Amino acid sequence: MAVLSVSRRTVSRSVRALGVVSASAALAIGVAGNAAACNIDEFSAEAKCVGDKGVISVTDVDPAGVPATITVFLQNNGADIKKVGEQVVKGSAKGTTITFEEDWKPNAVYRVHVDAKPYVDEDIEPNLTTPGTACKKDEEPPAPEEPTPTPSESSSTPSEEPGTPTPSAPESESTPPADTASNAPSPAGDSNLAETGANSNTGLIAGVAAALVVVGGGAVFFGMRRRGANSAR
């Protein structure tokens, strides 16, 4: 009876020990399986340029290939202001990369969320900050065109050489014509006393007056002479 009770105790202890070992092994395998299945550290995000276009790329290096939903948000002062997009990625040991087209601005902040149930449901830390230089550089404004020089009067008109005499105007052009109106006959109705030309009657009148004076003087002389003769008788 004593031998039988000892054997039972030994078997019971052995079973208990085996159960503890099995539980520990299962727990270790489960933890290892969870760690190998998916982890937030297996995800990374980057802002880069493809030509002159901006993109945000997310890479998953999960060797188990657990499907994960990636959602990207644009932030401002710690708050989401725009949802850029959402895609599903299956990781690989070499890494699987997906891209989101986004015309990002320099030094912008994006939040990248990973949802790989039942293993991961969190953001990639820290948030993604874009480079300080944009993909497409602003075009420089064209240089202003220089105004076309307008020829001045001094350049268009040839200057006179020093010492060159200036031609004088012809005498006929520089001297006004003499006034010939004085020799023209006066209009009808004007006084004959104002006439001084060849057609004037002043000479004729003077001649008649002189003749009358002579005739009158002769008449007076002869009259006085006859009176003297009569008185001598």
C-alpha positions, 0 to 999 in steps of 0.5 A, a space after each residue: 500500500 505504501 509503495 502504491 501511494 508513493 507512485 501516485 504522488 510521483 505521477 501527480 507531481 510529474 503531471 503538474 510539472 508537465 502542465 506548467 512546462 506546457 503552459 509556459 511553452 504555449 505562452 512563449 509560443 503565443 507571445 513569439 507568434 504575436 511578435 512575429 505576426 505584426 508590430 507597429 515598428 514594422 511600419 514607416 512613413 516618408 514624404 518625397 517627390 516623384 518628379 515635381 509631384 509630392 507623395 507620401 509613402 508607407 512601407 510594411 516589413 511584416 514577414 507574416 504579411 498581415 493585412 493592415 489598413 493605412 490611413 493618412 491625415 493632414 494635421 494643423 496644430 495637433 488636429 486632423 484637418 484633411 484625410 489624404 487617403 486610405 489603403 490596405 498593405 500586406 507586408 513582406 520580409 523585403 518590405 511592401 510600399 504604398 504611396 499616397 499622392 499629396 501635393 504637400 507643403 514644406 514643413 507640413 505635419 501628417 498623422 499615419 494610422 495603422 490598423 492590423 487587427 488584432 495586432 496593431 491599432 495605433 499611429 506611427 510615431 512620431 508624426 511625419 513632417 515633410 521636408 523644408 523644400 517643395 517638389 515644384 519650385 516657383 517659377 521666377 517671373 520673367 525679367 522686365 523688357 528694357 524699353 526701346 530707346 526713342 531717337 531724340 530730335 538732336 540725334 535725328 536732325 543733323 547738327 550744323 557744323 561750326 563755321 558754316 554760314 547760314 544762307 541769307 534770304 533773297 533780297 526779294 524775300 527779306 525786303 518788303 515791296 515798296 508802297 505803290 499806293 501813293 501813285 494810284 489815283 484816288 477813288 471817286 469822291 475824294 478832294 482834288 487837293 489830295 491828288 499829287 500824281 500826274 492826273 491831278 488838276 492842281 497845275 492847270 488851276 495854278 496856271 489859270 490863276 496866274 494868267 488872271 493875275 497878269 490880266 488884272 494887273 495889266 488892266 489896272 496899269 492901262 486904266 491908270 495910264 488913261 486916267 493920267 492922260 486925261 488929266 494932262 489935257 
